[in-house]
């Protein structure tokens, strides 16, 4: 058991509905466990489409306390493996559908922000996947070729074209036009308020302990101080699935890191594309990235990832300090005027990874009327909202037309993560991080 993510994000939780702990016995037509973007999007769409439905949302802490409130607010199109690998694994037609689904997911979040009329620091702007390393130029070229062959609008940028936009000496890039940045905690809290306004009940500080098939109808959800009986249940619990024993394959918890700075100087702000709202993701394995905030500060993330299971508190904190120090150095390498900028926030968050890079969104084997959402592999801002809407439609008997996409499934591949395998896994993750640090 490891301690929860550390540090304070650059975003403050906004106003939230009342969330008493769940005590005694409660009932609901639909129970949603997990008050992040996936769970709240599901509850929101259920309440909007079926106003008379009794919906309860339960969280181990509160809305936006987990990954949805500890992200960095990059809203861009990506789901599953890189596009060229998706073509090899699933074929051109499915790979194209996967990418277009991720673009629609971004558009869905933009529409949701407009519908909620939430001030979440939303800035529409393009996202650039770029490299400064010859070692990763080949990988970028493979993706560019696949996008072009599939007829997808992801143009190649020369090094000069990238530098015109962000003024960092990248050698090449790919441009994703449908993208934005925002405050993820503000969006998550706005969704919670919108759910409450539609009659959704909230319970906080109630960790899911077990899920059973109910004796009469629907599942029985067990919490520390009570039980919830529901006609249907949606478990948007990401990597916490393992602690409950859900048969959804391996959703591995990994810790990722971010820092934010005070407002940068005008020259650096303009050079890094602040006015146009660009976000830049490096093509290195752990994908360090940066984007500017509306107040002129800078957020940087990625570059290091940790498998925290089995690490004691001092060891985990030492890993965090090294990760934050690396991000500090990396962001200062972006522009000379960042040499003395002050870092104001350092934080970590947990993502759920799968062995095949695909999320898991589907009914749980052996538990009738129970659905699971998780494993977005670090690309969850847009896709979590889309997955919540997808599951809501399925529960209401309104499934999407056509063949299901590869991540609409009941489980991910299993990976033994205990004993010697855990050490091998941590060595692999550390090696990827060292590769990133050498080439960025």
URGIKA-V20578 format. One record per residue. OMEGA is omega as a letter, one per 20 degrees, with the letter a starting at -180 (999 if undefined). Layout:
BEGIN
OMEGA + OMEGA
END
This chain:
BEGIN
r + r + a + r + a + r + a + r + r + a + r + r + r + a + a + r + r + a + r + r + r + r + r + a + r + r + r + r + r + r + r + r + a + a + r + a + a + a + a + r + r + r + a + a + r + a + a + a + a + a + a + a + r + a + r + r + a + r + r + r + a + r + r + r + a + a + a + r + a + r + a + r + r + a + a + a + r + r + r + a + r + a + a + r + r + r + a + a + a + a + a + a + a + r + r + r + r + a + a + r + r + r + r + r + r + r + r + r + r + r + r + r + r + a + a + a + a + r + a + r + a + r + r + r + a + r + a + r + a + r + r + a + r + a + a + r + r + r + r + r + r + r + r + r + a + r + a + a + a + r + a + a + r + a + r + r + r + r + r + a + r + a + r + a + a + r + r + a + r + a + r + r + r + a + r + a + a + a + r + r + a + r + a + r + r + r + a + r + r + r + r + r + r + r + a + r + r + r + r + r + a + r + a + r + a + a + r + a + a + r + r + r + a + r + a + a + r + a + r + a + a + r + a + a + r + r + r + r + a + r + r + r + r + a + r + a + r + a + r + r + a + a + r + a + r + a + a + a + a + r + a + r + r + r + r + a + r + r + r + a + r + r + r + r + a + a + r + r + r + a + a + r + a + a + a + r + r + r + a + r + a + a + r + a + a + r + r + a + r + r + a + r + r + a + r + r + a + r + r + r + r + r + a + r + a + r + a + a + r + r + r + a + r + a + r + r + r + r + r + a + r + a + r + r + r + r + r + r + a + a + r + r + a + a + a + a + r + a + a + r + a + r + a + a + r + a + r + r + a + r + r + a + r + a + a + r + a + r + r + a + a + r + a + r + r + r + a + r + r + r + r + r + r + r + a + r + r + r + a + a + a + a + r + r + r + a + r + r + a + a + r + r + r + r + a + r + a + a + r + r + r + a + r + r + a + a + r + a + a + a + r + r + r + r + r + a + r + r + a + a + r + r + r + a + r + r + r + a + r + r + r + r + r + r + r + a + r + a + a + 999
END
